Amino acid sequence: MMRDQKPIEGPAVVWIDFYFKKPKSSKNKHHVVKPDNDNLQKSVFDALNGICWNDDSQIVEIHSRKLYGEKSKIHLRAYSHDEIVSVSHISERHLRRCAPRTRAD
C-alpha cells in the first residue's frame, strides 16, 4: 500500500498468497501441512487493521492460497468491493490500476 492511500472504506475484497519454501524432503506439489490457511489469514488481517482497512470485519470476499516458492513471503492485494463488480470480469488493466494496494515481503 502506498503511503498516501487511506484504508479501504466499506466492503473489501482480498487476494492473499502465502508462499513457503519447499522442504527438500517434501514430495507434495501443494503446501498441505500446517499452518492452516484460515489461521494465516486471521493473523495477517488483524495486523493490517487501520492500514489496509479500518477493521477486518469489512472483508466480504477472500481468495487465499498456500503455495511453495523460492522463499517464504506473503503477497496481498486488497480492493474496495465497489471497485470490483465481478471477479470473473476483472481485466488485467484494472488489476494494474489497483496494484498500489499490493504488499509483499
C-alpha positions as CSV (number, residue, x, y, z in Angstrom):
1,M,0.0,0.0,0.0
2,M,1.3,3.4,-0.9
3,R,1.8,5.9,2.0
4,D,-0.7,8.5,0.6
5,Q,-3.6,5.9,0.4
6,K,-6.1,5.7,3.2
7,P,-7.6,2.4,4.5
8,I,-10.4,1.0,2.4
9,E,-13.8,2.2,3.5
10,G,-16.8,-0.2,3.2
11,P,-16.7,-3.8,1.9
12,A,-13.3,-5.2,0.9
13,V,-12.1,-8.0,-1.4
14,V,-8.8,-9.6,-0.6
15,W,-6.5,-11.9,-2.6
16,I,-3.7,-13.3,-0.5
17,D,-1.0,-15.8,-1.4
18,F,1.2,-17.4,1.4
19,Y,4.5,-18.7,-0.1
20,F,6.5,-21.3,1.8
21,K,10.0,-22.5,0.9
22,K,9.6,-26.1,-0.2
23,P,11.4,-28.6,2.0
24,K,13.7,-30.9,0.0
25,S,12.1,-33.9,1.7
26,S,8.6,-32.9,0.5
27,K,7.1,-34.9,-2.3
28,N,3.8,-32.9,-2.4
29,K,3.1,-30.4,-5.1
30,H,0.9,-28.3,-2.8
31,H,1.6,-27.0,0.7
32,V,-0.8,-29.3,2.6
33,V,0.7,-29.1,6.0
34,K,0.2,-26.6,8.9
35,P,-0.2,-23.8,9.4
36,D,-3.9,-23.8,8.4
37,N,-4.9,-21.2,5.7
38,D,-7.6,-19.7,7.9
39,N,-5.1,-19.1,10.8
40,L,-2.7,-17.5,8.4
41,Q,-5.4,-15.2,7.1
42,K,-6.6,-14.1,10.6
43,S,-3.1,-13.2,11.7
44,V,-2.4,-11.0,8.6
45,F,-5.9,-9.5,8.5
46,D,-5.7,-8.4,12.2
47,A,-2.2,-7.0,11.6
48,L,-3.5,-4.8,8.7
49,N,-6.4,-3.2,10.6
50,G,-6.0,0.5,10.3
51,I,-3.6,0.1,7.4
52,C,-5.4,-1.6,4.5
53,W,-8.9,-1.4,6.0
54,N,-10.3,0.1,9.2
55,D,-11.3,-3.4,10.5
56,D,-11.0,-6.9,9.0
57,S,-14.8,-7.3,9.5
58,Q,-15.0,-5.2,6.3
59,I,-13.6,-8.2,4.3
60,V,-16.6,-9.7,2.4
61,E,-14.7,-11.9,-0.1
62,I,-11.4,-13.7,0.3
63,H,-9.2,-15.6,-2.3
64,S,-6.4,-17.3,-0.4
65,R,-3.8,-19.9,-1.4
66,K,-0.8,-21.7,0.3
67,L,1.9,-22.2,-2.3
68,Y,5.5,-23.3,-2.5
69,G,8.0,-20.7,-3.7
70,E,11.7,-19.9,-3.7
71,K,11.3,-18.1,-0.4
72,S,8.7,-17.6,2.2
73,K,6.6,-14.5,1.7
74,I,3.1,-13.1,1.7
75,H,1.6,-11.4,-1.4
76,L,-1.6,-9.5,-0.6
77,R,-3.9,-7.5,-2.8
78,A,-6.9,-5.6,-1.3
79,Y,-9.6,-3.7,-3.2
80,S,-12.7,-1.9,-2.3
81,H,-15.7,-4.1,-3.3
82,D,-17.1,-1.1,-5.2
83,E,-14.1,-1.2,-7.5
84,I,-14.8,-4.8,-8.5
85,V,-18.2,-5.5,-9.8
86,S,-17.5,-9.2,-10.7
87,V,-14.4,-11.2,-10.0
88,S,-14.9,-13.1,-13.3
89,H,-14.8,-9.9,-15.3
90,I,-11.6,-8.3,-13.9
91,S,-9.3,-7.1,-16.7
92,E,-5.5,-7.0,-16.5
93,R,-5.7,-3.2,-16.9
94,H,-8.0,-2.9,-13.9
95,L,-5.6,-5.0,-11.8
96,R,-2.6,-2.9,-12.8
97,R,-4.6,0.2,-11.8
98,C,-5.3,-1.2,-8.4
99,A,-1.7,-2.5,-7.9
100,P,-0.7,0.1,-5.3
101,R,-2.6,-1.9,-2.7
102,T,-0.1,-4.8,-3.1
103,R,2.0,-5.7,-0.2
104,A,4.7,-8.3,-0.4
105,D,7.7,-9.2,1.8
